[in-house]
Amino acid sequence: MTEPLHYRVEDGLARITLNRPHRLNAFNAELAGAWADVTARATGDSAVGVILIEGEGRAFCAGGDVIDMATSLAGGGDIERLAKVIHSGISALTSSSVPVVAAAHGTTAGGGLGLLLASDYAVIGADSKIGSRYANVGLTPDLSVSAQLARTVGERRALQLLLTDRLLSAAEAVEWGIAAEAIGEGDAETIAAAVRTRAEELARFWLSGAFRAYGEAKRLIRSRQDRTFQGQLDEEARTIAAAFGGSEAQALIAAFAARSAGR
């Protein structure tokens, strides 16, 4: 049987590849379980400095596999349990101190939008389409879409996307702040390759520098709503003090001082 997800760690880079291309990498129970397992492993592994999420085939992720749900799940209780399994992986990513980049070529829809928003930096293809499409099958948002979309694009735009069957173009997704970059030209396969290459370039850039500082900056932003303003200031002070005392910052500060002295 083909594995629904591939996971490997190389030189600090954890690569999570959704592998149900025949269903546009939509989640069924098997993929949900694998997703929850590997996200927990990746965020809990001290050898992992950066996480990259991508999808096989012609799309990043179409959310939940509604056809599989209709034929294999008994009812609402099963759907709720399945959603909670996937949600555990999203929570692991967003609450961690590990930077996450998404290589999201092709179409991203439904719960796939939640996965995209769970990344800290999203690269999409110039031909990508991004949308909700929940109401097209009579369902409501899951996979963190209602939790993250309005925070990203604002409430009015979030409602526009959720209350219509609109698919954003790649340029619109960047304009709205859903994606950081839209790249590539040529046919779909060429664009997908360019998206994966760019995402890996970013991951390698983070790993080659102060990846722990990047990770802590991500954590400060992601967790800020859990604290008061004063609490956030206190957490900033605690975090920068901890970073300053670390070997990573000391080496980079020394290099910066040496460059400044030579000017």
C-alpha positions in Angstrom: 0.0 0.0 0.0 1.3 3.5 -0.8 2.1 5.6 2.2 -0.2 8.6 2.5 2.6 10.8 3.8 6.3 10.8 3.4 8.6 12.2 6.2 12.3 12.6 6.3 14.9 14.7 8.1 18.1 15.8 6.5 20.6 18.3 7.9 18.0 19.8 10.2 15.3 20.1 7.6 12.2 18.0 8.2 10.2 17.5 5.0 6.5 16.5 5.3 5.1 15.4 1.9 1.4 14.8 1.6 1.1 11.7 -0.7 -2.5 11.2 -1.9 -2.1 12.8 -5.4 -5.0 10.9 -6.9 -7.3 12.8 -4.4 -5.4 16.1 -4.5 -3.8 15.2 -1.2 -7.2 15.4 0.6 -7.3 14.0 4.1 -8.8 10.6 4.9 -8.3 8.8 8.2 -5.0 7.2 7.2 -3.5 10.5 6.2 -4.9 12.2 9.3 -3.2 9.7 11.6 0.2 10.0 9.7 -0.1 13.8 9.8 -0.6 13.9 13.5 2.3 11.5 14.1 4.9 13.3 12.0 4.0 16.8 13.1 4.5 15.7 16.7 7.8 14.1 15.8 9.1 17.0 13.8 8.2 19.7 16.4 9.5 17.5 19.3 12.9 16.6 17.6 15.8 18.7 18.7 17.6 17.8 15.5 14.9 19.6 13.4 15.5 23.3 12.8 13.0 23.9 10.0 9.9 22.2 8.7 8.9 22.2 5.0 5.4 21.0 4.0 4.6 20.1 0.4 2.2 17.9 -1.7 2.7 15.3 -4.4 0.9 15.5 -7.7 -0.8 18.5 -9.2 -2.1 20.2 -6.0 -1.0 21.1 -2.5 -4.1 20.0 -0.6 -7.9 20.0 -1.2 -8.8 19.6 2.5 -10.8 16.7 3.6 -11.7 13.8 1.3 -15.5 14.2 1.4 -16.1 11.2 -0.8 -14.1 9.0 1.6 -15.9 10.5 4.5 -19.3 9.8 3.0 -18.5 6.1 2.3 -16.3 5.1 5.3 -17.4 7.2 8.3 -20.5 6.5 10.2 -21.6 10.0 11.1 -20.8 13.3 12.8 -19.0 11.7 15.7 -16.5 10.1 13.3 -16.0 13.4 11.5 -15.4 15.2 14.7 -12.8 12.7 15.8 -11.0 12.8 12.4 -11.0 16.7 12.5 -9.4 16.6 16.0 -6.7 14.3 14.9 -5.7 16.6 12.0 -6.1 19.6 14.3 -3.5 18.2 16.7 -1.0 18.4 14.0 -1.9 22.0 13.1 -1.6 22.9 16.8 1.8 21.2 17.0 3.1 23.4 14.1 1.7 26.7 15.2 2.6 26.4 18.9 6.2 25.2 18.2 9.4 27.2 18.0 10.2 25.8 14.6 9.8 27.9 11.5 7.5 26.3 8.9 7.5 26.9 5.2 4.9 25.6 2.8 5.5 24.8 -0.9 1.9 25.0 -2.1 1.7 24.5 -5.8 -1.6 24.1 -7.7 -4.9 24.4 -5.9 -5.4 24.8 -2.2 -9.0 24.6 -1.0 -11.1 23.7 2.1 -9.0 22.5 5.0 -5.9 22.8 2.8 -6.2 26.5 3.4 -5.8 25.8 7.1 -2.6 23.9 6.5 -1.3 26.8 4.4 -2.1 29.2 7.2 -0.4 27.0 9.7 2.9 27.6 7.9 4.9 30.7 8.8 5.9 31.4 5.2 3.9 30.2 2.2 5.3 29.9 -1.4 2.6 29.3 -4.1 2.7 28.9 -7.8 1.9 31.7 -10.2 -1.0 29.6 -11.5 -2.3 28.6 -8.0 -5.9 29.0 -6.9 -6.8 29.5 -3.2 -10.3 29.2 -1.8 -12.7 27.9 0.8 -15.3 25.9 -1.0 -16.8 24.4 2.2 -20.3 25.5 1.4 -20.1 23.8 -2.0 -20.5 20.5 -0.2 -22.6 21.8 2.7 -19.9 21.9 5.3 -18.3 24.4 7.6 -14.7 25.4 8.1 -12.3 23.1 9.9 -8.5 22.5 10.0 -8.1 25.9 11.7 -9.6 28.0 8.8 -12.0 29.8 11.1 -9.3 30.3 13.7 -6.6 31.7 11.4 -8.2 33.1 8.2 -9.7 36.3 9.7 -6.5 36.9 11.7 -4.6 36.8 8.4 -6.8 38.7 6.0 -9.3 40.5 8.2 -12.8 39.6 9.1 -14.5 41.1 6.0 -12.2 39.4 3.6 -12.5 36.1 5.5 -16.3 36.3 5.2 -16.0 37.0 1.4 -14.0 33.8 1.0 -16.1 31.7 3.2 -19.5 32.9 2.0 -18.9 32.5 -1.7 -17.3 29.9 -3.9 -14.6 32.3 -5.0 -11.1 31.1 -5.7 -8.4 33.7 -5.3 -5.7 34.0 -7.9 -2.1 33.7 -6.9 -1.6 37.4 -7.0 -4.7 38.0 -4.9 -3.5 35.4 -2.3 -0.3 37.3 -2.0 -2.1 40.7 -1.8 -4.4 39.4 0.9 -1.4 38.0 2.9 -2.3 34.4 2.6 0.9 33.6 0.7 4.2 35.4 0.8 5.3 34.7 -2.7 3.8 33.5 -6.0 6.5 32.3 -8.4 7.2 30.3 -11.5 6.3 30.3 -15.2 5.6 27.8 -17.9 3.5 24.6 -17.5 2.1 23.4 -14.2 4.9 20.9 -13.6 7.6 23.5 -14.1 5.9 25.9 -11.8 5.5 23.2 -9.1 9.2 22.5 -9.3 10.0 26.2 -8.9 7.7 26.4 -5.8 9.5 23.5 -4.2 12.9 24.9 -5.0 12.1 28.3 -3.6 10.6 26.8 -0.4 13.7 24.7 0.1 15.9 27.8 -0.5 14.1 29.6 2.3 14.4 26.6 4.6 18.2 26.3 3.9 18.6 30.1 4.5 17.0 29.8 7.9 19.1 26.8 8.8 22.3 28.5 7.7 21.6 31.4 10.1 20.1 32.0 13.5 17.3 29.4 13.0 16.6 29.3 16.8 16.0 33.1 16.8 13.7 32.8 13.8 11.8 30.1 15.6 11.5 32.1 18.8 10.3 35.1 16.7 7.7 32.9 15.2 6.6 31.7 18.6 6.3 35.2 19.9 4.0 36.3 17.1 1.9 33.1 17.0 1.3 33.1 20.8 0.8 36.8 21.4 -3.0 36.5 21.7 -2.5 34.3 24.8 -0.9 37.2 26.7 -1.8 40.8 27.7 0.2 43.6 26.1 2.4 43.8 29.2 2.7 40.1 29.3 3.9 40.1 25.7 6.5 42.8 26.6 7.7 40.6 29.5 7.9 37.6 27.2 9.9 39.6 24.7 12.3 40.6 27.4 12.7 37.0 28.7 13.2 35.6 25.2 15.8 38.2 24.1 17.7 37.7 27.3 17.8 33.9 26.8 18.9 34.4 23.2 21.6 36.8 24.1 23.2 34.3 26.5 23.3 31.6 23.9 26.2 30.5 21.7 24.4 31.3 18.5 23.8 35.0 19.3 27.2 35.4 20.8 29.0 34.2 17.7 26.8 36.3 15.4 27.2 39.4 17.6 31.0 38.9 17.6 31.0 38.7 13.8 28.9 41.8 13.6 31.2 43.7 15.9 34.3 42.6 13.9 32.6 43.8 10.6 31.7 47.2 12.2 35.2 47.7 13.5 36.6 47.2 10.1 34.6 50.0 8.5 
